Amino acid sequence: MKDVTSHVGRPSLALLTDLYQLTMASGYFRHGLAEREAVFPVIFRKAPFGGQYAVACGLATVLEIIEAFHFEEDDVRYLASLPGADKRPLFDEPFLDYLRGMKFSCDVDAMPEGTVVFAQEPLLRVKGPILQAQLLETALLNTLNFQTLIATKAARICGEAGDGEVIEFGLRRAQGIDGGLSASRAAFVGGCSSTSNVMAGRIHGIPVKGTHAHSWVMLFENELESFEKYAEAMPNNCVFLVDTYDTLTGVRHAVQVGRRLRERGHKMLGVRLDSGDLADLSQKARTILDEEGFEDAKIVASNDLDEYLIRDLRQQGAKIDIYGVGTRLATAYDQPALGGVYKLAAARDDHGEWNYKIKLSENAIKTSIPGIHQVRRFARDGEFVADVLYDEPTGVGSPPQIRKLYGEGRPDFDRCEAFDLLEPVYRAGERVTELPPLEESRQRAIRQLALLPESVKRLRNPAPYTVALEARLDQLREAMIEAARSENT
């Protein structure tokens, strides 16, 4: 099934931007800079959730936004209606005419969805006319920040679930309709096996799962009757929610109905625990199910689960097969934003030569890295060793000469295989690649996480993964820092 995203009835999202992007675009146009080629990478400065890594996600949505990137006549009319401080039109007619005829013509390179990525590495890079690249900033960050955040949260949760299955349950508490759809999609890329979100299933082809709520049980005279009625209505989808009144009694009622299902040629799939001491109750439920001949019935657990609670449950010997994770996944409960940024890294000068750019900050982590960035990953014996960020026109040696950004010790590149992470997606505004099915992106994430050292994936005090600057790029950066400070003091 094609992976698409609803645009809420609009054929273009060109106005999904901050006003200052348009005021800068107007300034570029007025000063004859609209077609000046520039480079903007999308990076995050610090990995989320106190971890060391993130899982790149959102590229398919970004590409759909780019495919429809144009200004419709009603968009232009709206912009023409905006007043400046003097009550005169904020945007002049020549600029609005330019927007009417603008056609996307940038190059875009990106990490495939499901790629494990680290701080300061570009998830995506836009190169092209600065006016167009500037207007894309807000929508790209809105998309990549959120979906990468949720995919990363899902990867952490699924990592702690071990062999257990994780279902995304978060729609009812997600941040609006699009937030719910994006969260379901990203959670699947991050490793979840399915979702309760039926629209996400329809749009993105994600497997959907679900049974019944407490309201079903409460409607009938007693719990046993409610299970019987549900089995009559849905004999091929019977996972019974057993904690409405008394959990272990509910498991025994499920067993009774499960026997009747067998007699009719059907199968009880399992029971769901949604409250109480989930470790203890799952152990006791497993005993009841096994003693009654339902060894293959699954135990599903929900109730504000996250990676930390799942880890604790497994350490306590819980007998849980499937984890339903909702609020804390779909809302990225413990970190509401990734904090990705989109900074100018290079621009052509008046002679057509690349002029690299740097932003300084009193906060060292906010000082940008100049250049046209590419990331080369090194792996050996089934494990990632280090990433090297380098300037694409300059290249990188073999073995690379590096200066570390993050990590401990000096990586050994001997016998390593190496590959670049950013891949061409657009050239001169034309798509040059097709996206894989969403399941393939999910499998990419699973494979890449398996290659990441276990110490880097720890929930508490994870070991830093080495991300290094190619030595010439580092020297250039240091020289530019010194020059910028001298020129601006």
C-alpha positions as CSV (number, residue, x, y, z in Angstrom):
1,M,0.0,0.0,0.0
2,K,1.3,3.5,-0.9
3,D,2.6,5.4,2.1
4,V,0.8,8.8,2.0
5,T,0.0,11.5,4.5
6,S,-3.2,13.6,4.6
7,H,-2.7,17.3,3.9
8,V,-6.1,18.1,5.6
9,G,-7.7,18.8,2.3
10,R,-5.1,21.2,0.9
11,P,-3.1,20.4,-2.2
12,S,-0.2,22.6,-1.0
13,L,1.4,23.3,2.4
14,A,3.4,26.3,1.2
15,L,1.9,28.5,4.0
16,L,2.9,26.0,6.7
17,T,5.8,28.2,7.6
18,D,6.7,31.0,10.0
19,L,6.2,34.5,8.8
20,Y,9.9,35.3,9.1
21,Q,10.7,32.8,6.4
22,L,8.5,34.8,4.0
23,T,9.9,38.2,5.1
24,M,13.4,36.9,4.5
25,A,12.3,35.4,1.2
26,S,10.9,38.9,0.2
27,G,14.3,40.4,1.2
28,Y,16.2,37.9,-0.9
29,F,14.0,38.7,-3.9
30,R,14.3,42.4,-3.4
31,H,18.1,42.3,-3.3
32,G,18.5,40.0,-6.2
33,L,19.5,37.0,-4.1
34,A,16.5,34.7,-4.6
35,E,18.4,32.3,-6.9
36,R,21.7,32.4,-4.9
37,E,22.6,28.7,-4.2
38,A,22.8,27.8,-0.5
39,V,23.1,24.7,1.7
40,F,21.0,23.9,4.8
41,P,21.4,20.7,6.8
42,V,18.8,19.5,9.3
43,I,20.6,18.4,12.5
44,F,19.8,17.9,16.2
45,R,22.3,19.0,18.8
46,K,21.6,16.5,21.5
47,A,20.0,13.0,21.4
48,P,16.6,12.7,23.0
49,F,15.5,10.9,26.2
50,G,19.0,11.1,27.8
51,G,20.2,8.6,25.2
52,Q,22.9,8.6,22.6
53,Y,21.1,8.0,19.3
54,A,17.9,8.7,17.3
55,V,16.1,6.9,14.5
56,A,15.6,9.1,11.4
57,C,12.0,9.3,10.4
58,G,9.6,11.5,8.5
59,L,11.2,11.5,5.1
60,A,8.2,10.2,3.2
61,T,6.1,13.0,4.7
62,V,8.8,15.6,3.8
63,L,8.8,14.4,0.2
64,E,5.1,14.6,-0.1
65,I,5.3,18.2,1.2
66,I,8.0,18.9,-1.4
67,E,6.0,17.3,-4.2
68,A,3.1,19.7,-3.6
69,F,5.4,22.7,-2.9
70,H,3.8,25.7,-4.7
71,F,1.8,28.8,-3.9
72,E,-1.9,28.6,-5.0
73,E,-3.7,31.8,-6.0
74,D,-5.6,31.9,-2.7
75,D,-2.3,31.6,-0.8
76,V,-0.9,34.6,-2.7
77,R,-4.1,36.6,-2.1
78,Y,-3.8,35.9,1.6
79,L,-0.2,37.1,1.6
80,A,-1.2,40.2,-0.3
81,S,-3.7,41.0,2.5
82,L,-1.1,41.0,5.3
83,P,-0.3,44.6,6.5
84,G,3.0,46.0,7.7
85,A,3.4,48.3,10.6
86,D,2.5,51.3,8.4
87,K,-0.8,49.6,7.3
88,R,0.6,49.2,3.8
89,P,0.9,45.7,2.2
90,L,3.7,43.7,3.8
91,F,4.6,42.0,0.5
92,D,4.9,43.9,-2.8
93,E,3.4,42.6,-6.0
94,P,6.6,41.7,-7.8
95,F,7.5,39.3,-5.0
96,L,4.0,37.8,-5.0
97,D,4.2,37.3,-8.7
98,Y,7.5,35.5,-8.2
99,L,5.8,33.1,-5.7
100,R,3.0,32.4,-8.1
101,G,5.5,31.1,-10.7
102,M,8.0,29.5,-8.4
103,K,8.9,25.9,-9.2
104,F,10.9,23.7,-6.8
105,S,14.4,23.2,-8.1
106,C,16.6,22.2,-5.1
107,D,18.7,19.1,-4.5
108,V,17.8,17.1,-1.5
109,D,19.9,14.4,0.1
110,A,18.6,12.4,3.2
111,M,19.3,9.5,5.4
112,P,16.8,6.7,4.7
113,E,14.1,6.3,7.2
114,G,15.1,3.9,9.9
115,T,18.7,5.0,9.9
116,V,20.3,5.3,13.3
117,V,21.6,8.9,13.6
118,F,23.6,10.9,16.1
119,A,23.9,14.5,17.3
120,Q,25.3,17.0,14.8
121,E,24.7,14.6,11.8
122,P,22.4,15.8,9.0
123,L,19.2,13.8,8.7
124,L,18.6,15.8,5.5
125,R,20.4,18.4,3.4
126,V,18.8,20.9,1.1
127,K,21.0,22.6,-1.6
128,G,19.5,25.1,-4.1
129,P,18.1,28.6,-4.4
130,I,18.1,30.2,-1.0
131,L,14.6,31.5,-1.3
132,Q,13.2,28.1,-1.8
133,A,15.4,26.4,0.8
134,Q,14.4,29.0,3.3
135,L,10.7,28.5,2.7
136,L,11.0,24.8,3.3
137,E,12.6,25.1,6.8
138,T,9.6,25.2,9.1
139,A,7.7,22.4,7.4
140,L,10.8,20.1,7.3
141,L,11.6,20.7,10.9
142,N,8.0,20.2,12.0
143,T,8.0,16.9,10.3
144,L,11.4,15.5,11.0
145,N,11.6,16.6,14.6
146,F,8.4,14.9,15.6
147,Q,8.6,11.7,13.7
148,T,12.2,11.2,14.5
149,L,11.4,11.8,18.2
150,I,8.6,9.2,18.2
151,A,10.5,6.6,16.2
152,T,13.4,6.9,18.7
153,K,11.0,6.5,21.6
154,A,9.5,3.4,19.9
155,A,13.0,2.0,19.4
156,R,13.8,2.4,23.1
157,I,10.6,0.8,24.1
158,C,10.9,-2.1,21.7
159,G,14.5,-2.7,22.7
160,E,13.4,-3.2,26.3
161,A,10.6,-5.5,25.3
162,G,13.0,-8.1,24.1
163,D,11.1,-10.8,22.2
164,G,7.8,-9.2,23.3
165,E,5.6,-7.5,20.7
166,V,4.8,-3.8,21.1
167,I,1.5,-2.3,19.8
168,E,1.1,1.5,19.6
169,F,-2.0,2.5,21.5
170,G,-1.6,6.3,21.6
171,L,-4.2,7.9,19.3
172,R,-6.7,9.0,21.9
173,R,-4.0,11.0,23.8
174,A,-1.9,12.1,20.8
175,Q,-1.4,15.8,19.9
176,G,-4.3,16.1,17.5
177,I,-5.3,14.2,14.4
178,D,-2.1,14.7,12.4
179,G,0.0,14.1,15.6
180,G,-1.8,10.8,16.0
181,L,-1.3,9.7,12.5
182,S,2.4,10.8,12.4
183,A,3.0,9.1,15.8
184,S,1.5,5.8,14.6
185,R,3.7,5.9,11.5
186,A,6.9,6.8,13.3
187,A,6.3,4.2,16.0
188,F,6.0,1.5,13.4
189,V,9.3,2.7,11.8
190,G,10.9,2.6,15.3
191,G,9.9,-1.1,15.8
192,C,6.3,-1.4,16.9
193,S,4.6,-4.3,15.2
194,S,1.1,-2.7,14.9
195,T,-1.2,0.1,15.9
196,S,-4.7,0.6,17.2
197,N,-5.1,3.6,14.9
198,V,-7.3,2.4,12.0
199,M,-6.7,5.4,9.9
200,A,-3.0,4.9,10.2
201,G,-3.6,1.4,9.0
202,R,-5.6,2.6,6.0
203,I,-3.2,5.4,5.0
204,H,0.2,3.8,5.8
205,G,-0.6,0.0,5.6
206,I,0.4,-0.6,9.2
207,P,-1.2,-3.7,10.8
208,V,-4.0,-2.8,13.1
209,K,-5.0,-4.6,16.4
210,G,-7.5,-4.2,19.1
211,T,-10.3,-5.9,21.0
212,H,-12.7,-4.3,23.5
213,A,-12.8,-1.8,26.4
214,H,-14.2,-1.8,29.9
215,S,-17.4,-0.3,28.6
216,W,-18.2,-3.5,26.8
217,V,-17.9,-5.5,30.0
218,M,-19.8,-3.0,32.1
219,L,-22.8,-3.0,29.7
220,F,-23.8,-6.6,30.5
221,E,-25.1,-8.2,33.7
222,N,-21.8,-9.8,34.5
223,E,-18.3,-10.2,33.1
224,L,-18.8,-13.8,32.0
225,E,-21.8,-12.8,29.9
226,S,-19.9,-9.9,28.3
227,F,-17.1,-12.3,27.2
228,E,-19.6,-14.7,25.8
229,K,-21.3,-12.0,23.8
230,Y,-18.0,-10.7,22.5
231,A,-17.0,-14.2,21.5
232,E,-20.3,-14.6,19.6
233,A,-19.8,-11.3,17.8
234,M,-16.0,-11.6,17.1
235,P,-14.9,-15.2,17.4
236,N,-11.7,-14.6,15.4
237,N,-10.5,-11.6,17.5
238,C,-10.9,-12.7,21.1
239,V,-8.4,-11.0,23.5
240,F,-10.5,-10.5,26.7
241,L,-9.9,-7.4,28.9
242,V,-9.9,-9.1,32.4
243,D,-9.5,-6.3,35.0
244,T,-12.9,-4.6,35.1
245,Y,-13.8,-6.2,38.4
246,D,-11.2,-8.8,39.6
247,T,-8.3,-9.7,37.3
248,L,-7.8,-13.3,38.1
249,T,-11.5,-14.0,38.2
250,G,-11.6,-12.4,34.7
251,V,-8.8,-14.7,33.5
252,R,-10.9,-17.7,34.7
253,H,-14.0,-16.3,32.9
254,A,-11.8,-15.9,29.8
255,V,-10.8,-19.6,30.1
256,Q,-14.5,-20.7,30.3
257,V,-15.3,-18.8,27.1
258,G,-12.1,-20.0,25.5
259,R,-13.3,-23.6,25.8
260,R,-16.6,-22.8,24.1
261,L,-14.7,-21.0,21.3
262,R,-12.6,-24.2,20.8
263,E,-15.8,-26.3,20.6
264,R,-16.9,-24.0,17.7
265,G,-13.6,-24.3,15.9
266,H,-12.2,-20.9,17.0
267,K,-9.4,-19.9,19.4
268,M,-9.0,-17.5,22.3
269,L,-6.0,-15.3,21.4
270,G,-5.3,-14.1,24.9
271,V,-6.1,-11.8,27.8
272,R,-5.3,-8.2,28.5
273,L,-4.2,-6.7,31.9
274,D,-4.7,-3.0,32.3
275,S,-4.2,-2.3,35.9
276,G,-2.7,-3.5,39.2
277,D,0.7,-5.2,39.8
278,L,1.3,-6.3,36.2
279,A,4.3,-8.5,37.0
280,D,2.5,-10.5,39.7
281,L,-0.8,-10.7,37.8
282,S,0.8,-11.8,34.6
283,Q,2.6,-14.6,36.4
284,K,-0.6,-15.8,38.0
285,A,-2.6,-15.4,34.8
286,R,0.1,-17.4,33.0
287,T,-0.3,-20.2,35.5
288,I,-4.1,-20.3,35.1
289,L,-3.9,-20.3,31.3
290,D,-1.3,-23.0,31.2
291,E,-3.1,-25.2,33.7
292,E,-6.3,-24.9,31.7
293,G,-4.6,-25.9,28.5
294,F,-4.2,-22.4,27.0
295,E,-0.4,-22.4,26.7
296,D,-0.5,-20.5,23.4
297,A,-2.8,-17.7,24.7
298,K,-1.0,-14.4,24.9
299,I,-0.9,-12.1,27.8
300,V,-1.2,-8.4,26.8
301,A,-0.4,-5.6,29.2
302,S,-1.1,-1.9,29.0
303,N,-1.4,1.0,31.5
304,D,1.0,3.9,31.0
305,L,3.9,1.7,29.9
306,D,7.2,3.0,28.7
307,E,10.7,1.6,28.3
308,Y,11.6,1.9,32.0
309,L,8.4,0.2,33.2
310,I,8.8,-2.6,30.6
311,R,12.4,-3.1,31.7
312,D,11.3,-3.3,35.4
313,L,8.5,-5.8,34.5
314,R,10.9,-8.1,32.7
315,Q,13.4,-7.9,35.6
316,Q,10.6,-8.9,37.9
317,G,9.9,-12.0,35.8
318,A,6.6,-10.8,34.3
319,K,5.0,-13.2,31.9
320,I,3.9,-10.6,29.3
321,D,3.9,-11.4,25.6
322,I,2.6,-8.2,24.1
323,Y,2.9,-4.6,25.4
324,G,0.3,-2.0,24.5
325,V,2.1,1.4,24.8
326,G,0.0,4.6,24.3
327,T,0.4,8.0,26.0
328,R,4.1,7.8,26.8
329,L,5.0,6.8,23.2
330,A,2.6,8.8,21.1
331,T,3.3,12.0,23.1
332,A,7.0,11.4,23.7
333,Y,5.9,11.9,27.3
334,D,9.3,12.6,28.9
335,Q,10.7,14.9,26.1
336,P,8.2,16.8,24.1
337,A,10.5,18.0,21.3
338,L,13.7,16.9,19.5
339,G,15.1,20.3,19.0
340,G,16.3,19.9,15.4
341,V,17.6,22.9,13.6
342,Y,18.2,24.1,10.1
343,K,21.2,26.4,9.7
344,L,22.9,28.0,6.7
345,A,26.2,26.1,6.2
346,A,27.3,27.4,2.8
347,A,26.3,29.8,0.0
348,R,27.7,30.8,-3.4
349,D,29.4,34.2,-3.5
350,D,29.1,36.7,-6.3
351,H,31.7,34.7,-8.4
352,G,29.8,31.4,-8.0
353,E,32.3,30.0,-5.5
354,W,31.2,28.3,-2.3
355,N,31.5,30.5,0.7
356,Y,31.2,28.4,3.9
357,K,29.1,29.9,6.8
358,I,29.3,29.6,10.6
359,K,27.1,30.6,13.4
360,L,28.8,31.3,16.8
361,S,27.3,31.0,20.2
362,E,28.3,31.4,23.8
363,N,26.9,27.9,24.2
364,A,29.5,25.7,22.4
365,I,27.0,23.1,21.3
366,K,25.1,25.8,19.3
367,T,28.2,26.8,17.3
368,S,27.4,25.4,13.8
369,I,29.6,23.3,11.5
370,P,30.3,24.9,8.1
371,G,30.4,23.0,4.8
372,I,28.4,20.7,2.6
373,H,28.0,17.8,5.0
374,Q,28.1,14.1,4.4
375,V,28.4,11.3,7.0
376,R,30.6,8.2,6.6
377,R,29.8,5.3,8.9
378,F,32.4,2.7,9.8
379,A,31.5,-0.8,10.9
380,R,33.5,-3.9,11.7
381,D,32.5,-7.5,12.7
382,G,28.8,-6.7,12.8
383,E,29.1,-3.5,15.0
384,F,29.1,0.2,14.3
385,V,32.5,1.7,15.2
386,A,32.3,5.4,14.5
387,D,30.8,8.1,12.2
388,V,32.8,10.8,10.5
389,L,31.2,14.0,9.4
390,Y,33.1,15.5,6.4
391,D,32.8,18.2,3.7
392,E,31.6,16.5,0.6
393,P,33.7,18.6,-1.9
394,T,36.8,17.9,0.1
395,G,36.2,14.3,0.8
396,V,37.6,12.0,3.4
397,G,40.8,9.9,3.4
398,S,41.3,6.2,4.1
399,P,41.8,5.9,6.9
400,P,40.3,9.2,7.9
401,Q,42.2,11.8,9.8
402,I,39.7,13.0,12.5
403,R,39.0,15.3,15.4
404,K,36.3,14.0,17.8
405,L,33.0,15.7,18.4
406,Y,31.7,13.0,20.7
407,G,32.9,9.7,22.1
408,E,35.8,8.3,24.1
409,G,39.2,6.9,22.9
410,R,40.3,6.9,19.3
411,P,38.4,4.7,17.0
412,D,40.3,2.0,15.1
413,F,39.4,2.0,11.5
414,D,41.4,-1.1,10.6
415,R,39.4,-3.7,8.6
416,C,36.3,-1.5,8.7
417,E,33.8,-1.3,6.0
418,A,32.5,2.2,5.3
419,F,29.4,3.7,3.7
420,D,27.9,7.2,3.4
421,L,24.5,7.8,5.0
422,L,23.1,10.7,3.0
423,E,21.5,9.5,-0.3
424,P,20.2,11.5,-3.2
425,V,16.5,12.1,-3.2
426,Y,16.0,15.2,-5.5
427,R,18.3,16.7,-8.2
428,A,17.3,20.1,-9.6
429,G,13.8,19.6,-8.3
430,E,13.2,16.2,-9.8
431,R,12.8,13.0,-7.7
432,V,15.7,10.6,-8.4
433,T,14.6,7.8,-6.0
434,E,11.6,5.9,-4.9
435,L,10.9,5.3,-1.2
436,P,10.8,1.8,0.1
437,P,7.7,0.3,1.7
438,L,7.2,1.4,5.3
439,E,8.0,-2.2,6.5
440,E,11.4,-2.0,4.9
441,S,12.1,1.2,6.8
442,R,11.1,-0.6,10.0
443,Q,13.4,-3.5,9.2
444,R,16.2,-1.0,8.5
445,A,15.8,0.4,12.0
446,I,15.8,-3.1,13.5
447,R,19.0,-4.0,11.7
448,Q,20.8,-0.8,12.5
449,L,19.9,-1.0,16.2
450,A,21.2,-4.5,16.3
451,L,24.6,-3.2,15.0
452,L,24.8,-0.5,17.6
453,P,26.9,-1.5,20.7
454,E,24.7,-2.5,23.6
455,S,26.5,0.0,25.8
456,V,25.3,2.9,23.6
457,K,21.7,1.7,23.9
458,R,21.6,1.6,27.7
459,L,18.7,3.6,29.2
460,R,20.8,4.9,32.0
461,N,24.3,6.4,31.5
462,P,24.7,5.1,27.9
463,A,28.2,5.1,26.5
464,P,28.9,7.8,24.0
465,Y,29.2,6.7,20.4
466,T,32.1,8.3,18.5
467,V,31.1,11.0,16.1
468,A,34.1,12.7,14.6
469,L,34.9,15.6,12.3
470,E,37.2,15.0,9.4
471,A,40.4,16.9,10.3
472,R,40.4,19.4,7.5
473,L,36.8,20.3,8.2
474,D,37.6,20.7,11.9
475,Q,40.6,22.9,11.1
476,L,38.4,25.0,8.8
477,R,35.8,25.4,11.5
478,E,38.3,26.5,14.1
479,A,39.8,29.1,11.7
480,M,36.3,30.4,10.9
481,I,35.5,30.7,14.6
482,E,38.6,32.8,15.1
483,A,38.0,34.9,12.1
484,A,34.3,35.5,13.0
485,R,35.2,36.5,16.5
486,S,37.9,38.9,15.3
487,E,35.6,40.5,12.7
488,N,32.7,41.0,15.0
489,T,34.4,42.4,18.1
